[in-house]
């Protein structure tokens, strides 16, 4: 796999959950008490593909390198790569949250983009999390909110309050 920090072509950055993957079928694991995080992540291999996101990604590939920037934990790398391959999407580069990183998604993604920007031009970022989009937009990043899957309060809490996805 290419090192996303070493290449020089412009990057289009894509989130996965809520942009490419429909997570609605597994949100019930986070609505349960206690929350069932491992079941939530394990069920990601059954996420339906979001056609709008896949079309956007394929269009971006015609002009740019694509990099995935997800809040999914590193321990789900193999499952995520298999899911991407099954849906005929490039498998990487894939930047994931460290297993022990519980910061809100907006801070994790901002840090990664700042590191990337030292060696690559980031031409776009597509994310479904309004908090991520708001922060990155305020910083001047070329970011767009994915609106084809309604952002749930359950997922918002997982991403921003729990720092888990």
N, C-alpha and C positions, 0 to 999 in steps of 0.2 A: 504494500500500500504506500502511496506517496505521502510524504510528510507535508501536511497542510501549511506548516510554518515556513517551509523552504521553497516552495514553488513561487513563481512570480506572476502568473496569470490572475486577472481579477476574479473575485469570488462572489458567488451568489450563495447566501447562507439560508438554510431551511431548518426550521424546527420539525419535529416528527409528530408528536401527539397533538391532535387537533388541527394539524396542517396536512399531513399525509395519512395519518392513522386515526380512525374513528374509535375513540376510547369509551364511548357511551356504554357499551355492553359490560364494561368492567368497573364502572364507577360505584356500583353497589358495594364493592369491597371496601371502599373508603367511607361510605355512608354507614357501614356497620359499626357497632361499638362492642369491643375495641376494633379499630380499623385493621384490616387484613392486608397489609402492604405487600407481603410476598405473593399472595394470591393475585392482587392487583397487577403486579409486574409480570407474574408467570402467565397471566391470561393475555398479555400483549401479543402473543404469537397468533391470536385469533382476531386481531383488529381488522375490520374491513378497510380497504383502501379508500381514501377520499379522492375522488376523481379530479376535482378542481385543483387540489394540491399537486397531484401527480402530473397533470397537464402543465402547471406552472413550472414544475421542476424540469420536465422534459424540454420545455421552451427555453429555459435558462441554460441548459446544457449545450444548446446550439451556439451560444456566445461566450459562456463563462465556465470556469470550474465550479462545481457545486460542492459544498461542505455541509454536513448535517451538524447542527448544534442543538443538542437535546438535554433536557433536565433528567432524563432517565439515568439511573445509576450505572456505573461501569459494570457491575456484575450482570447486567442484562445485555451486554455487548453481543454475545453469540446469538441470543434470541432475536435481537434487533437486526443483526446482519442477515440472519435467515429470513426474517420477515421482508426486508428490503429486496433480497434476491428473489423470493417467491413472487413478489409483485413487479418483477422486472425493472427494479430501480438500482442505480449504482449502489454498491455496498459501502462505499466510503469516499472520502475521509469522513470519519464519524467522531465527533468530540462529545464526550459524555461527562456527566457529573461524577466526581469521585464518590465512592460509596459512603464515606463519612462526612461529606459536605452537605450541611443542612441549611445553607444560606438560601434566601429567596431566589427564585429563578432569575429575576431581573439582575441581581448582583453577579451571579455566576456568569450569565451570558455577557454582561457588560465587560467583565474581566477577560473573558475569552476573546471578544471582539477587539479589545484594546491590544492584546498580545498579537493577534492576527494582523492588525493594522500596522504593526511595526515592520512587517515584511510583505504584506499583500494589500492590494486595494480591495476593499469590500464594497461591492456595487449595489447589493441589496440584502435585506434580511426579512424573512417572512416568518411571523410568529402569531400564535392564536391568543397569547396572554396579554390583555390590555396593559397590565403593569409593566411587562417587559417592553412593549411597544412604546409606552409613554416615556419611560426612562431613556430608552435608546434614542427616541425622537428628540427629547430635550438635549441630549448630548450631540445631536446633529447627524446621527447615523441614518442611512437610507433604509428605513424600516417600514413595513406595511403590516397591517393587522389582517390576518386571515379570518374571514367572516362566514365561511361556508359551513362551519359547525358551531352552533351556539356555544359560547364559553360558559361552562357550568360553575356554579358557586363551589361545588365539591372539588372540581379540578383547580379552581383558583386558590382554594385553601391549601390544597396539596402542594401547589407550586410556590405560593407566597408565604403562607403561615407555617407550613410544616417543612418547607425546603426539601421535598422528597421527589419531585418529578419536574 
